[in-house]
């Protein structure tokens, strides 16, 4: 099994990614850390706990950074496409328990000291950058970073930048230049991660967990229609989990990954050099193409498996 910790800012697609990780028998999800992002830190911590409640599991959940490394947070609508609470108002407002007392970075360091760990970053990368600075020895135990972020083409916050990288590009720079192997899932592939109406109905019929997730996704799709004039709802973050368990569902290219930390309109842009120049030190595998049907099948079947497991625990 692969030991995994997910750093997150839930978010509807974060919820789907966490549920898929919990369902996969080849992944050992050992904890969740939260960061300010889709909604404020207080809400992302609460949402991580609420997702655990939905799945019927108890995991250590720790609060992390409430602002980017260098600059003040950019003003944003509190809920955007994820709703005021971050999860479309679908789950009970309060979780059954609270977070651990440790800071997110200290929790990651402790868990990394217990054995090799893969860090899945599906949020701004502030916590991961702080880990590299505060616990460099623990960071040596990180096998790789699997990150949902960036865009080779058009971004979703500015024409150049995707939200997770744009929100804290200095953190992304620190992570990208860390020397730890990186798998990146940018918008170019995550925009392919959609469910058809029939697949969404199948997810809803799989039980309590699937119904709740389907309602979140339906809310998310409706908000996309209002915000962008398109009713599609790409489940970006799910691909970070899927890249661990089913990399065969994706096509990757390798290259040198960097980020623009300047002050121009390109701030937060991710740049990938795929040239064959031997001087180019390749540091990332970047997803470019998805088997959409395999993605949908993996998510629906995974949630059904998690539902059956939860039902068995109750029985």
N, C-alpha and C positions, 0 to 999 in steps of 0.2 A: 504494500500500500504506500501511496505517496502522502506524506504529512503536509497539510495545507493550512494556511491561515489566510483569510480574506480581509483585506482592508477596504472599507466600503462607506458609501454615503447614501443609504437606501432612501428613495428610488425604487420604481416599479421593476425596472430591468435588473437592478441589484437583487431584489427579492427572488426573481426567477433564477438568477445565477447561484444564489445561496441554496435555494431548494434543490437545484440540480446537483450541487456539490454534496449535499447531505444524502441524496439518493444513491450516489455512485459508490458501489462496494470497493472500488479501487482507490478511493480518496478517503483519507482520514482528516476530516475538518476539525482542527484542534482549537480554533478560536476565531472571533470576529473583532476587528478594531474599527472604530468609527472616526470620521473626519468631517469637518465642515465642507459642504459641497452643494448637492442638490437642494438641501434645506439646511437650516442651522444645526450646529453640532448637537445641541440638546435633542433635537428631533431625530437626527441620524442614529444616535445611541438608542433612543427609544424604539426606533423602527427595527434595528438589528435584533433587539430583544423580542419585539412583537413577531418577527419572522420566525424566531426560534420557537415561540409559543405555538404558532400555526403548525410548525412541523412536529411539535411534541418532543423537542430536544432541549437539553440544557448545555450551553456552551459558555465559556468565559467571554464576556463582551466588555471591551474597554474603550473609554473615551480618549481621543487624541487631540490633534491640533484644531483650534477654533479659528485660525486665520492662516493665510499663506506665509511663507518664510520671510519675504522681504516687503511686499507692498500690502497696504490695507485691502481688505476684501472689496471687490467691485459690488456696487449696489445691484441687487437682483430681486425679481419678484419672488416672494417667499416660497411659492409652491411650483410655479411654472407648469410644465406638462405633467408633473407628478402629483399635483394637488397641494393644498395647504399643509397637509401632514406628511407629504412625501409618498404616501401609498394609496392615493386616491380615495381616502376615507373609508376603506373597506374593512380594516381590522379593528378590533376593540382598541379604544383610545389608550389604555394603559397596559403595560406588560405585567406579567405575573411576578416578575422579580426585577432586581436592579443590576447595574453593571458592577464589575469588580472594581476594587479601589485603585488598582495599578493604572498608571498612564499607559496608553496603547503601546508606546515605544518600549516600555519596560516589560510589558506582557510579551511582545514579540521576542525580545531578547531572551527572556526566561524560557520560552518555548523552543527557541532555536538552540539554546544550550542543552536541551534534552535530546536533540537529534536533528538530522538534516530536515530543512523546512523549505517548502516552496511558498513564496508570497504572491498572492493574487491581488493586484491593485485594480479596483474598479471605481476609483474616485480620484480626486486630486491627490498628488503623490507626496504631500507634505509629511505624513507620518513615516513613509518609507525613507525619505531624505533625512529626517531627524534620526531614524534608526542608524543610518550610515554614519552620522556625525557623533551620536552619543554612545553607540555600542559597536565600534568597528570590529571587535573580536566576534561578537554575536553575528554580525553581518557576514563574516567569513563562513558561517554555517548555512547561509542561504544558498540553496541549489540554483534557483533562478527566480526572476521576476516574470510573472505573466500579467500583462497590463492591457486593459482596455483604454485606449486613448489615442489621440492624434488623428491626422488625416493627411493622406498624400495629395488629395485633391481639395475639394471645398470643405471648410469647417462648418460647425453648427452654432458658433457664437459670433465669429467674424468670418469673412471669406477665407481666411487663412488658418483658423485655429478651431480645434475641438475643445469642448468645455473642460475636461479633466486636466489637460495640459495648459490651456489658456489660464485657468484659475490660479495655477502656481507654476509657471514655467521654470523658475529657479529650482524648485524641487525636482521637476522632471529632468532638468540638466544634471543635477547631482546623481539621480538614479541612472540615467542613461550613460553617464561617464564612470560608473562605479566599478566596472570590470565584471560584475555579476551578469551571467547570460540573461538575455531578455527575449521574451516572446511578446510581440505587440500586435494587438487587434485594433486597427484604426477604423474610422467610419467607413472607409472604402469597402471593407468586408462586413462590418456590423450592420450596414444598411441592407444587407441581404438577409438578415436574421429576422424574418417576419413569419407570422402564422396566418394561414388563410382563415376565412370565417368558419369553414368546416372543421379545421384543426382546433380553432379556439373553442368551438362547441364540444369537440371530443375532450379537450382538456377540462372543460367545465363539468362534464359528466363523470370524470374520474373520481370524484369524491370531494370532501370538504376542502382539502388543500387546493385541488385543481380549480374548484369553483371560485375560491377566494382569489387565486392568481388570475383566473380568466376575467373576473370583475375588475381587477386592477388594470389588466391590459386593455380592456374595453374603455375604461376611463382614460387611460394614457392615449389611446387611439383618438378618442374624441377631442382631447386637448391638442393633439397634433393637427387635427382638422382645423381647429380654431386658429392655432398659431401659425401654421404653415400652408393651409389650404389643401393639405393632403391627409387622408385618414389612415395612413400606414403607421405602424407602431414597431419600429425596429427594437429588438431586445438586445441592445448592444452588449451588455455585460455578460450575458449567458455564454458568449463565445470564449470568454476568459476561462470559464469552467470547462467548456467543451474542448478547448485546446489541450487540456491536461488528459482527459479521458478518451477523446476521439479525435486526435490530430489528423486522422485519415479523412475527416470530413472537410478539410481545408487544404488550400494550396498556399505555400509560403514562398517568399523570396528573402534572401539574406542581404544585409548591407550595413552601412555605417549610419547609425541613427543619432541625430542631433536635434536641438530645439533652439528657436530664436528667442532670446531673452532681452531683446532690445526694446526700443520705445516706438517703433514704427507700427503701421497697420498690420505687419506680419508677426507681431509679438505673440508667442505661443505656438507658432507654426512648427510642425515636425518635418524634418528634412531627412530623406533617406538616399544615401549614395549607394547604388548597386553596381557601380562600375567594376571592371575586372582589374583595375589598377592595383598592383600588389602593395602599394603604399596605403591603401584604404583598409583600415583595421575594422573588420566587420564585428559588430557587437549585438546584432539583433536578427531574429527571424520575424518577418512581418507578414501577417495574413492578407491575402489579396482576393481569394475566391472561396466561396462556401458552397457545399452541397446542401442546399436549403431544405430539401425533403428529409435528409438524414438529420439535420439540426432539429427540425420539428418533431421527428419521431423520437429522438433522444430526449427532448424536453418532456413530451407528453408521457412517454413510458417511464421516465425518471420520476415524475410527479406521482404517477400511479403506483410505482414501487414504494415511494415514500408514504403514500396513503395506506397501502397494505401493511407496511411495517408499523405505522402508528396504530392502526386498528388491531394488529397483533399484540402490541404492548398493552392496549386497553383491555383486550380479552384476557 
